[in-house]
Amino acid sequence: MFTPPRYLLAISLAVLTACSNNPPDKVEQIRTLQVPLVTPAAKPLPIPASQTVAQYRINKQHIDNLTVSLKNQYLQHVTTRDIFARDSKIQPVYAALSKLEQLGMINQRYFNEQNNSGLQRIDNVLQPFISG
C-alpha cells in the first residue's frame, strides 16, 4: 500500500488551513466602508464640465476595476451551495460587491447632479484600495 510522505501531508494541511481563514482585509474594508453622501451645494462653484466628467470616469474605472478584481480573485470556483450557505466565506465578498455597486450608483447620481464635492469624496474613499 502506498503511503504519502509526511511532508506532503503537512503541506496539504497548511494549504487547506490557509484557504479556510477569514475573508481578506480588502474585502472586509470594502464591505464596511461608508458610502459618502454629499448633498449638492445650493450654488455650486463654477467648475469646468470636463473636470466633472473626468472625475466621474476615474471613479467609475476604479469601481469597475475593484469589482473585476474581487470577482476574479474570489469567485472563480464558487458553487451554488457556497452562494446560499449562511456561514459561507463567500458572503463577505458578495457584500463587498454590493457596496461597490452602491458606490457606482452614487457616483452616477453625483455626476447627473454635477455634485463635484460628492465625486471627490468618492475618489477619497476609493484611494486606499487603488494605491494599496
N, C-alpha and C positions, 0 to 999 in steps of 0.2 A: 504494500500500500504506500502511496506517495504522501509524504507529509511536507508541507511547505516550510521553508526556513523561517526561523523565529523572527529575523529582522524584517521579512516580508509581511508577517502578521503585524508586527509593531508599526510599520509604515502605513499599512492599511487602516489600522485603528486610529492612527494620528490624523490621517486624511479624513476619515469619516467623522471624527470628533471636530475637526476644523470646519467641516461643512454644516454641522449642527449648531453652530454658535448663533447668538442673537443677530438680528439684522445689522448690516453695516452702518457705520456712523453717518455716511452721506444720506442713506435712505431715511434714517431717523431724523436727521436735521431738516431734510426737505419736508418730511411728514409733519413736523411740529412747527414749521415756520409760520409766522403771521403774515397773512396777505395784507399788504399796505392799502388801506382805504383812505383816499385823499379826495376831499370834495374840491371841485374846481373853484378857483377864486372868482369873486364877483366880477372883477375887471382884471383879466389876466394881462401880465406884462407882454408887450409885443415881442414875440419870438418867431423867427422865420419858420415857415411851414416845413421847409426842408429839414430843419433840426428836429422837429416833432416826428416827421416821417422816419428819419434816421434812428432816433431813439426807439421808436416803436419796432422797427425792423431788427435792431440789435437785441431788444428784449425778446422778441418772437424767436429769433435764431437761437438765443441762449436757452429758452424754454424748450424748443424743439430738440436741441442737442442733448439736453439733460434727459428728456423723455426717451429718446432713442437709446441713449447710453444705459439708462435703467432697464429698458426692455431687453437690450442685447445682453446685459450683464446678468440679469436675474430671472428672466422669464423664458429662456430658450428651451428648457426641458420641463416645463410645468405641466402637470396633469390636471384634469378636471377635478380630481379629488383634492389637490393642493389648493385650487382656487376656492372651493366651497368649504373646506375644513376650517373650523373656528380658530384652532390653535396653529394654523399653518404659518410657516416662516415667510410665506409669500404675501400674506395680508398687509404687512407694513409697506411692501413695495407698491401694492395697488393703492394704498392710502397716499403714498408719496406721489404717485402718478396723478391721482385725483387732485392733489394740491397744485401740481404743475398745471393741470387743466384749468383750475380756478385762476391761477396767475395769468394764464393765456387769455381767459375771458375778461379779466380786469384790465389787462394790457390793451385789448381791443376796445374796451369801453373808454379808457383814458384817451386812446388815440381819437376815437369818434368825438369826444368832448374837447379835444385839444388841451387836455389836462397835462401840461408838461411836468409839473411837480410830481404828479402821480406816476408818470412814466419814469421819471428819475428815481423815485422811491423803489419802484420795481427793480430797476437796474442795481440799486444799492443792495437790495435783498438778495439778488442773484450773484453778486460779485464773489462771495466766499466759495460758491460752487464752481465758478468759472476759473478763478485764479488758483484754486487748490485742489 
